[in-house]
Amino acid sequence: MPDGFRVGFRGTYVLDQLAALRGEQVSVAIEDATAPSLWRDASDPAFLAVLMPMRLEEPRNLSKCKR
């Protein structure tokens, strides 16, 4: 696995998961940019949410863009 990767989630889905939490801490397990992520509430062991990441485009080199 690479040392780092970029991952994106639809903001409304993240906010929905955070609103469902009872506690103030969440742990997020992410294996890679294409695998499902597991979200757990630190204060509620029964809480488990699965979010799929969005595919992100590679950043473009903006210095090569014509203005």
C-alpha positions as CSV (number, residue, x, y, z in Angstrom):
1,M,0.0,0.0,0.0
2,P,1.3,3.5,-0.8
3,D,2.4,5.8,2.1
4,G,-0.4,8.1,1.5
5,F,-3.6,8.5,-0.6
6,R,-6.4,10.9,-1.1
7,V,-10.0,10.0,-0.3
8,G,-13.2,11.9,-0.7
9,F,-16.7,11.4,0.8
10,R,-20.0,13.1,-0.1
11,G,-20.4,15.8,2.6
12,T,-24.0,15.1,3.3
13,Y,-23.3,11.4,4.0
14,V,-20.5,12.4,6.4
15,L,-22.8,14.9,8.2
16,D,-25.6,12.3,8.5
17,Q,-23.2,9.8,10.1
18,L,-21.8,12.4,12.5
19,A,-25.4,13.5,13.5
20,A,-26.2,9.8,14.3
21,L,-23.4,9.6,16.8
22,R,-24.1,9.7,20.5
23,G,-20.6,10.6,21.7
24,E,-18.2,13.2,20.7
25,Q,-15.5,11.0,19.2
26,V,-15.5,8.8,16.1
27,S,-13.0,6.4,14.7
28,V,-12.7,6.0,11.0
29,A,-10.9,3.0,9.4
30,I,-9.8,3.4,5.8
31,E,-7.7,0.7,4.0
32,D,-7.3,2.6,0.7
33,A,-9.0,5.2,-1.5
34,T,-11.4,2.7,-3.1
35,A,-12.4,0.5,-0.2
36,P,-15.4,1.1,2.1
37,S,-14.6,3.0,5.3
38,L,-15.8,1.9,8.7
39,W,-17.1,4.6,11.1
40,R,-17.5,3.8,14.8
41,D,-18.9,5.8,17.7
42,A,-16.4,5.6,20.6
43,S,-19.2,5.7,23.2
44,D,-21.5,3.2,21.5
45,P,-20.0,-0.1,20.6
46,A,-23.1,-1.1,18.6
47,F,-22.8,1.8,16.2
48,L,-21.1,1.0,12.9
49,A,-21.5,2.9,9.7
50,V,-20.0,2.0,6.3
51,L,-19.3,4.8,3.8
52,M,-18.0,4.4,0.3
53,P,-15.5,6.9,-0.9
54,M,-16.0,9.0,-4.0
55,R,-13.5,8.7,-6.9
56,L,-11.3,11.8,-7.0
57,E,-9.7,13.1,-10.1
58,E,-6.0,13.6,-10.1
59,P,-5.1,17.3,-9.5
60,R,-4.2,19.1,-12.6
61,N,-1.1,21.1,-13.0
62,L,-2.6,24.6,-13.0
63,S,0.7,26.2,-14.0
64,K,0.3,24.7,-17.5
65,C,-3.2,26.2,-18.0
66,K,-3.6,29.0,-20.5
67,R,-5.1,32.2,-19.1
